[in-house]
């Protein structure tokens, strides 16, 4: 297994361009299964999770033509649905959580979709009920093999029929999956309590460009008028807001001057303001973010003077994927903050590694941690650590880049799952990081 060796305490400087959004790519790639025509997708991130899904599509019989960096044309005119029942698929599909989103398109177009229990980050329980309840509401028949942990949905002779449904949670992948099934259903489907984050909006816009009829895009009530077939299209993936937040945190924590290029400001939501509450200066320059050198950054209190709380929430609330970044950045802030991770019960368990580095953090319970900032009066100390998931991994990397001494991060495949060539891109900014 590869490791990163990082010499910390080095100030960085320069420009960096965010990769295409991982979470959008996983949805968009699954949507190519909805049409036999060519679909060209641009700004695809070259990361493990996305590449695994592309390989899975290829094994299903999807034709894949690489046009250049980040651009691929897909054609799903000879899909081998039988591959879904092979042992190879059970192993392949189980290694990637995003593979769950092939079920909706396959069900809609080919009448059946199967998936093994998906893998991904070990950050707590992640339900699949929303996905399958949505398919059942559309008229699909559900089956589950407990021995193999294998899920399946199949059309009945009536086919998929539009209906009204109220989702039990605003699941992003659940909403995406149900939308992709509903676009080819008979009649009209309404989805209330739908996820409405920018990446879901991007999926809906892409489907509409293929001939789907989806209204309410950007709200939590989607209306989908089923069509008989979809055509091809060309689509560009948004910049990754999680990576943008990671670079903001990196700049502040390492007291560096960094410009983040082409961030798509209108799709960042509350992210810039949350970092401003931590005392970080962000300057908008066109569609770029400029972060000056910070010798200190002071956490704001609430209006009544009480401790600032940063909590995750469904969009347009603050994304849970950036809470780990906020937590590590707060370790060197002037002031205290309560981090409340509501959605996942295991995502804060990496804080013991930060405490080993000298951070002042009190873990209240699996969902809450109080961070007492050092205000750069006490530098974090280098250590050897392992990355438990993608977002904790990048947080530990930021901590190591700010720490005194040379740190080692093991299990960096977790970081590579979500961040493209991160060591090379950091070295361009002046970081002393080596992959070994």
Secondary structure, DSSP 8 states (H G I E B T S, - for coil): ---EEEE-S---EEEEE--B-HHHHHHHHHHGGG-SSEEEEES----HHHHHHHHHHHHTT-EEEEEETTEEEEE-SS--GGGGGSHHHHHHHTT-GGGGGHHHHHHHHHSEEEEE------SS----HHHHHHHHHTT-EEEEETTTTEEEEE--TT--B--EEE-SS--HHHHHHHHHHHTTSBSEEEEET----HHHHHHHHHHHHTT-EEE-TTSSEEEEE--S----EEEE--B-HHHHHHHHHHHHHTT-EEEEE---GGG-TTHHHHHHHTT---EEETTEEEE---S--B----TTS--EEEE--STTS--GGGHHHHHHHHTTSBSEEEEE--S-SSTTTTHHHHHHTT-EEEEEETTEEEEE--TTSS--B--EEE--SHHHHHHHHHHHHHSBSEEEEE-THHHHTTSTTHHHHHHHTT-EEEE-
